[in-house]
Amino acid sequence: MSYAPLGVKSVSGSFVERDHGHTFEYIDNPEFVLHVPAHGGKNVHFPHLIFVGPFGQETRRALVKGSVVHVVTDETDFGFVVEKWNIKNHRKYAK
């Protein structure tokens, strides 16, 4: 489980990763950057930051949808490596 640190004021939502059952919280990404996938293809915007690691100290860029999350896991010379996570219990928090 990885929740947002206490200093974060506007958490956008949470979800449970389906394969391992870990819960993650996420916020809106304040930066608008288009990323080139390592396998080629069109540029992708990742509008969310997922809190990962112990106590949510690290973040990863992501695109959170209803039942799937696309997470940037690595950066190569050719672009970003993106993993697809199947999720359940996706909750959007009121703002």
Secondary structure, 3 states (H helix, E strand, C coil): CECCCCCCCCCCEEEEECCCCCEEEEEECCCCCEECECCCCCCEECCEEEEECHHHCEEEEEEECCCEEEEEEEEECCEEEEEEEEEEEEEECCC
